[in-house]
Amino acid sequence: MPHRIERTALFHKQFKKVKRNPRWKPVFQGQVPFLSQKISPWQFVISCFFQQAPLPDYFYVHQLSVSHKLKQQLKRRLGTTITIEVLELHFDGHNGDHLLVYHDSPEVTTLLAIGSHSSIFDQL
């Protein structure tokens, strides 16, 4: 079975906003600095999710502490009893403020939120 990518309602709502925001243009139309081929950070990350490839250190992937409620919602959505790890990556390097919050499992990657630190953590 191929790997799936799902998105939450919150992610979908936030994605529509950031896609229109000119400050996010480098994420969707720019180029990752570590490859010679022209691919945007967004395209690169989504490609890695589909291929289940590890993300380069450039994206500074790290675990987040989230509420028990959010973890329970993810468990119900995925129909699982495994431990839920919520991860965050920075599209523009370690100090960047263009973030993606997600959960990754062998079967599915769930996109939870996208935005800046302030816009995401007000809603998680």
C-alpha positions as CSV (number, residue, x, y, z in Angstrom):
1,M,0.0,0.0,0.0
2,P,1.5,3.4,-0.9
3,H,2.3,6.0,1.7
4,R,-0.5,8.5,2.2
5,I,-0.5,12.2,3.2
6,E,-3.6,13.4,5.1
7,R,-4.3,16.9,6.4
8,T,-6.4,18.1,9.2
9,A,-9.0,20.8,8.9
10,L,-6.8,23.2,10.8
11,F,-3.9,22.6,8.4
12,H,-6.2,23.1,5.4
13,K,-7.4,26.4,6.7
14,Q,-3.9,27.6,7.5
15,F,-2.5,26.4,4.2
16,K,-4.9,28.5,2.3
17,K,-3.8,31.6,4.2
18,V,0.0,31.0,3.9
19,K,-0.3,30.1,0.2
20,R,-1.6,33.6,-0.5
21,N,0.9,35.3,1.8
22,P,3.9,36.8,-0.1
23,R,6.2,36.1,2.8
24,W,5.7,32.4,2.1
25,K,6.8,32.7,-1.6
26,P,10.3,31.3,-0.9
27,V,8.7,28.2,0.6
28,F,6.4,27.4,-2.3
29,Q,8.4,29.0,-5.2
30,G,11.9,29.2,-3.9
31,Q,14.7,26.7,-4.1
32,V,16.3,24.5,-1.5
33,P,19.8,25.7,-0.9
34,F,21.5,22.3,-0.8
35,L,20.5,20.9,-4.2
36,S,21.5,22.1,-7.7
37,Q,18.1,21.1,-9.1
38,K,15.3,23.7,-8.8
39,I,12.8,22.4,-6.3
40,S,11.0,24.4,-3.6
41,P,11.3,23.5,0.1
42,W,7.6,22.6,0.0
43,Q,8.0,20.2,-2.9
44,F,11.1,18.7,-1.4
45,V,9.4,18.0,2.0
46,I,6.3,16.5,0.4
47,S,8.4,14.3,-1.9
48,C,10.4,13.0,1.2
49,F,7.1,12.2,2.9
50,F,5.8,10.2,0.0
51,Q,9.1,8.4,-0.4
52,Q,9.5,8.0,3.3
53,A,13.0,9.4,3.0
54,P,14.6,11.2,6.0
55,L,14.6,15.0,5.9
56,P,18.0,16.7,5.8
57,D,19.2,18.5,8.9
58,Y,18.6,21.8,7.2
59,F,14.9,21.5,8.0
60,Y,15.6,21.1,11.8
61,V,13.1,18.4,12.4
62,H,12.3,18.1,16.1
63,Q,9.7,16.7,18.4
64,L,7.0,18.9,20.0
65,S,5.2,18.6,23.3
66,V,1.5,18.8,22.5
67,S,-1.6,18.4,24.6
68,H,-3.0,15.1,25.6
69,K,-6.2,16.0,23.7
70,L,-4.3,16.4,20.4
71,K,-2.6,13.1,20.9
72,Q,-5.9,11.4,21.6
73,Q,-7.4,12.9,18.5
74,L,-4.6,11.6,16.4
75,K,-4.9,8.1,17.9
76,R,-8.6,8.1,17.0
77,R,-8.0,9.4,13.5
78,L,-5.3,6.8,12.9
79,G,-7.0,4.0,14.7
80,T,-3.9,3.2,16.7
81,T,-2.7,2.7,20.2
82,I,1.0,3.4,19.5
83,T,2.7,6.4,21.0
84,I,2.1,9.5,19.0
85,E,5.1,11.8,18.2
86,V,4.3,15.2,16.8
87,L,7.1,16.7,14.8
88,E,7.9,20.2,13.6
89,L,10.2,21.3,10.7
90,H,11.5,24.7,9.6
91,F,11.2,25.2,5.8
92,D,13.9,27.9,6.0
93,G,16.5,26.4,8.3
94,H,17.1,26.2,12.0
95,N,16.2,29.9,12.8
96,G,13.3,30.2,10.3
97,D,9.7,31.0,11.1
98,H,8.0,29.0,8.3
99,L,6.9,25.9,10.1
100,L,5.1,22.6,9.4
101,V,3.7,20.5,12.3
102,Y,3.0,16.9,11.4
103,H,2.8,13.3,12.6
104,D,4.6,10.6,10.6
105,S,3.9,6.9,10.6
106,P,4.8,4.1,8.2
107,E,1.4,4.2,6.6
108,V,0.5,7.9,6.7
109,T,1.9,11.4,7.2
110,T,-0.7,13.7,8.9
111,L,-0.2,17.4,8.3
112,L,-1.4,19.1,11.4
113,A,-0.5,22.8,11.1
114,I,1.5,25.2,8.9
115,G,2.5,28.8,9.7
116,S,4.7,30.9,11.9
117,H,5.5,30.1,15.6
118,S,2.8,32.6,16.8
119,S,0.1,31.5,14.5
120,I,0.6,27.8,15.1
121,F,1.0,27.6,18.8
122,D,-2.0,29.8,19.4
123,Q,-4.1,27.0,17.9
124,L,-2.4,23.8,19.0
